[in-house]
Amino acid sequence: MKLVKHNWSPETIEQAVELATQIPSYPRGASSFQRLTRIPMSKSSLQGLVVEYGERLVVAQAQEAQAMVQVPEGVSEGEAWRAIPEPDSPVMAVAMDGGMIHVRGEGWKETKIVAISAVEVGEEVEEGAGPAVELRRTSYRAGLWDAASFGPQQWAEACRRGLEKAERVVCVNDGAPWIWLIVAMCYVPCIEVLDWWHAVQKLWELAFLLLGAENEASPVWAEQQKSFLWAGQLRQVFRQLRLLCPRGQALPDKVPQAIGYLFRHRQRMRYPAFRHAGYPIGSGSVESACKVVVQERMKQAGMTWSRPGAQAMLALRSVLLSGRWTEVWPSLAPPKLT
């Protein structure tokens, strides 16, 4: 991407890039910028500024990610080689997910995103439900990465948030194997939780597969299993599944997969214990992140992205929506004219 030729001040550039990062369209962003500042700005110029400064952030994030996983030469084993910040709370939550955007010349590609939050525990609002749990001060990192590249990137964000010093790290995710592989590499020991609604969704899927989508008994069965799961009676769920799946009976192809999903994640579905300990059991923070960080800006009707343009926008939006814009921008911006 060629540098944009301009005579704009650093303050004007920052305002333009921040606005373009928020408004879900370069033409609308340019129009809004001109209306607010009375400074002429074309759509292509605004896009060029986003790519130029976003790419600087992409490079900086790549360097940070590499620094977090590579011990400098000359450092002996056990020797401290970087400062570890304090976490925002004794318990920190990590959630990962992916979302699709359309990349020109490549088709639909998955962005990967991590959401890291401080866990705040309140009073019990309903008897037997455990204390109220809120996720606060959530930060994000997102990009068009494969799982291997995403691993160091999300770890860099975790290190920045001080997870290495947290008393507990709770990883709440869906059942994607690539996510749990990263968890195993970066966060063990931790509290591993399968997102509650993904588990419930799997129960409904099994109800429709085994009893029929039009069968009035299907929702009754699914709600019964949901109650068992909420109460921690996972064995009862498998017992009910066994009744619907007699030995030697042919089953729909998706049934063994769905049952295997529940069985593989059985240790991650100890929901009563998680609730009473004050741990989150839902991955809503990262599902919200997929909508807020990615979809609201990058998945509008008919929208396509170049790969550099998408990476730049994802990096900028991650910083903006993490509340770090004023902290990070000075490292990207040109020096002020004197």
Residue pairs with C-beta under 8 A, 6 or more apart in sequence:
1 48
1 51
1 52
1 55
1 308
2 48
3 52
4 45
4 48
4 49
4 52
6 13
6 45
6 49
8 16
8 39
9 336
9 337
10 333
10 334
10 335
10 336
10 337
12 37
12 39
13 49
13 53
13 333
13 334
14 329
14 333
15 33
15 37
16 29
16 33
16 41
16 46
16 49
17 49
17 50
17 53
17 54
17 316
18 320
18 325
18 329
19 29
19 32
19 33
19 36
20 26
20 29
20 30
20 33
20 46
20 47
20 49
20 50
21 50
21 297
21 313
21 316
21 317
21 320
22 29
22 297
22 320
23 29
23 32
24 296
24 297
24 298
24 300
25 300
26 43
26 44
26 46
26 47
26 50
27 43
29 43
29 46
30 41
30 42
30 43
30 45
30 46
33 39
33 41
33 46
34 40
34 41
47 309
50 309
50 312
50 313
50 316
51 308
51 309
51 312
53 312
53 316
53 332
53 333
54 309
54 311
54 312
54 313
54 315
54 316
55 308
55 311
55 312
56 332
57 312
57 315
57 316
57 319
57 328
57 332
58 143
58 311
58 312
58 315
60 331
60 332
61 141
61 143
61 153
61 156
61 315
62 153
64 156
64 160
65 152
65 153
65 155
65 156
66 152
67 82
67 156
68 82
68 152
68 155
68 156
68 159
69 152
69 155
71 81
72 81
75 81
84 159
84 162
84 164
84 165
85 160
85 161
85 162
85 165
86 162
86 165
87 118
87 161
87 162
87 163
87 165
87 166
88 118
88 136
88 137
88 161
88 162
89 118
89 119
89 120
89 136
89 166
90 166
90 167
90 168
91 118
91 119
91 121
91 166
91 167
91 168
91 169
91 170
91 278
91 279
92 116
92 117
92 118
92 119
92 161
92 162
92 163
92 166
92 168
92 169
92 170
93 116
93 117
93 118
93 119
93 135
93 169
93 170
93 171
93 172
93 279
93 280
93 285
94 114
94 115
94 116
94 154
94 158
94 163
94 169
94 170
94 171
94 172
94 183
94 187
94 190
95 114
95 115
95 117
95 171
95 172
95 173
95 283
95 285
95 286
95 289
96 112
96 113
96 114
96 115
96 150
96 154
96 173
96 179
96 182
96 286
97 112
97 113
97 173
97 174
97 176
97 179
97 283
97 286
97 287
97 289
97 290
98 110
98 111
98 112
98 113
98 176
98 290
99 110
99 111
99 113
99 290
99 294
99 295
99 299
100 108
100 109
100 110
100 111
100 299
101 108
101 109
101 111
101 144
101 294
101 298
101 299
101 303
101 305
101 310
102 108
102 109
102 299
102 303
102 304
102 305
103 109
103 144
103 304
103 305
103 306
103 307
103 310
104 304
104 305
104 306
104 307
106 307
109 144
110 144
111 142
111 143
111 144
111 294
111 298
111 310
111 314
112 142
112 143
112 144
112 145
112 147
112 150
112 154
113 140
113 141
113 142
113 286
113 289
113 290
113 293
113 294
113 318
114 140
114 141
114 142
114 150
114 153
114 154
114 157
114 158
114 286
115 138
115 139
115 140
115 285
115 286
115 288
115 289
116 138
116 139
116 140
116 157
116 158
116 161
116 163
117 135
117 136
117 137
117 138
117 139
117 285
118 135
118 136
118 137
119 133
119 134
119 135
119 170
119 278
119 279
119 280
120 133
120 134
120 135
120 136
121 131
121 132
121 133
121 278
122 131
122 132
122 133
122 134
123 131
123 132
124 130
124 131
124 132
125 132
129 275
130 272
130 274
130 275
130 276
130 277
130 278
131 275
131 276
131 278
133 278
133 279
133 280
135 280
135 284
135 285
137 323
138 285
138 289
138 322
139 157
139 160
139 161
139 318
139 322
139 323
139 324
140 157
140 289
140 293
140 317
140 318
140 321
140 322
141 153
141 154
141 156
141 157
141 318
142 289
142 293
142 294
142 314
142 315
142 317
142 318
143 149
143 150
143 153
143 311
143 314
143 315
144 307
144 310
144 311
144 314
145 153
147 178
147 181
147 182
150 182
151 182
151 185
151 186
154 182
154 186
155 186
158 164
158 186
158 187
163 169
163 187
168 190
168 191
168 279
169 187
169 190
169 191
170 190
170 191
170 193
170 279
170 280
171 183
171 187
171 190
171 191
171 192
171 193
172 193
172 194
172 195
172 280
172 281
172 282
172 283
173 179
173 180
173 183
173 193
173 194
173 195
173 283
173 286
174 194
174 195
174 198
174 283
175 194
175 198
175 261
175 264
175 265
180 192
183 190
183 192
191 274
191 277
191 279
192 267
192 268
193 268
193 274
193 279
193 280
193 281
194 265
194 268
194 269
195 281
195 282
195 283
196 271
196 281
196 282
197 282
198 283
199 229
199 262
199 265
199 269
200 226
200 229
202 258
202 261
202 262
203 222
203 225
203 226
203 229
203 237
203 262
204 219
204 222
205 254
205 258
206 222
206 225
206 241
206 255
206 258
206 259
207 218
207 219
207 221
207 222
207 225
208 218
209 252
209 254
209 255
209 258
210 241
210 244
210 245
210 252
210 255
211 217
211 218
211 221
211 244
212 218
221 240
224 240
225 237
225 240
228 234
228 236
228 237
228 240
229 237
229 269
229 271
230 271
230 272
231 272
232 270
232 271
232 272
232 273
234 266
234 269
237 262
238 259
238 262
238 263
241 259
245 251
245 255
245 259
262 269
271 281
274 280
274 281
275 281
289 321
292 321
293 314
293 317
293 318
293 321
294 314
294 317
297 313
297 317
298 305
298 310
298 313
298 314
305 313
319 325
319 328
